[in-house]
Amino acid sequence: GPANLQAVWKRKKAGNEENYPYANNFINSKQVFSVISGCNTYDYASELKFTLEEKDNGTLYTCVVMEDNNERSRKMFTIGVNP
């Protein structure tokens, strides 16, 4: 995607959203023109790496993609841990 694309992981803790404190990998691809929509599209991927613990059960993580400090997309994930 664009060179100024950034991904930030956030997590809910005690009811508040905070930036995830650990580094993550962010990979984006070159733009692809869509004949159907007439738009340039971008694919991107980000890995959230950490060791799961029981206390992480039910934690809501959000990947926020920013371009020039403007939010472009937001995806939420809840992680379940089986004891």
N, C-alpha and C positions, 0 to 999 in steps of 0.2 A: 504494500500500500504506500501511501504518501510518506515521504521521509519524516514528516512531523507527526506521524501517528504514534500514540503512546498507549500502553495498557497499564492500568493500575488495578491491583486486587484490593478489595475492601472486605471487611467481615463485620458482622454484628456482634457486639460484645456489650453485655449489660444494657441492651436496648438501643445502643448508639452505634453508628457506623464509623469504623476507623480504618485507616490504611493498613493493609497487611504488612507486617514489619520485615518480611523476608524477601530476598531477591527472587524474581521469577524470570523465565525465558519468554521472550516475545518474538514471534516470527511473522513477518507479513510478506505477501507476494506482490508481484507486479500487477498492475491493473489489467483487466480483461474487459474488452468491449462486448456488451451484450446486444446482439442483433434484435432480440425480442423487446427489450425495454429501451434501447437506444442510450444506455448509460454505461459508464465505466464502473466495474465492480471490483472489489478487493476481497481477498481471503486473508485471514489472519488467525494465528493460533497462539495460545499462551499456556504455559505449564505452571501449575501451582505445586511446588515441591515441599513437602514436610512430612514428618513422621506422625501418623495418626495416633491419638491417645483417646481413652474413653471420654475424657472431658470435651473432646471435639464433636461428640455425637450431637447432631441436630444443628450445628453451627451453619449459619447462612453466609456463603461467600459470594461476592459479586465481582465480576470482571467488567471494568469500565474502560471503554476505548475512547480516547480523546484525540482531537485534531485541533491544533492551535488553541488549546484550553477550552474547546467546545466539546461537550459530550456527544459522541456519535452513536454509541450503542452501549447497552447494559444487559448482561446475562447473569442470572442468579442460579446458584447451586447450593443445595443442602447436602451435607455429608452425614451419612449414617454409619455408626461404628457398632459392630456386633461384638459384645464382650465375650 
